[in-house]
Amino acid sequence: GTCKYCNNSEECTIYSYCFAVNLINETVWQLISKIQSILLAGKKALLWK
C-alpha cells in the first residue's frame, strides 16, 4: 500500500517511516493469510478423517 501522508509530496520527512510501516503491515498481512490457509487445510484434513 501507499502512505497517505507521503503520497503527494516528493520531499516528505517521514517517507522512510511510512515505507517501513507499509512494508511491515504487508508482511504481517501475508503471514496472517498464510497461517489462515494452513489452519483451514488442517481443519479440512481433520474433518475428512
URCOR-V288227 format. One line per field, one symbol per residue. psi: psi as a letter, one per 20 degrees, with the letter a starting at -180 (. if undefined). A space follows every 10 residues. Layout:
BEGIN
psi: ???
END
This chain:
BEGIN
psi: rqphijgkph nphkghgggg gggggggggg gghggghggg ggggghhi.
END
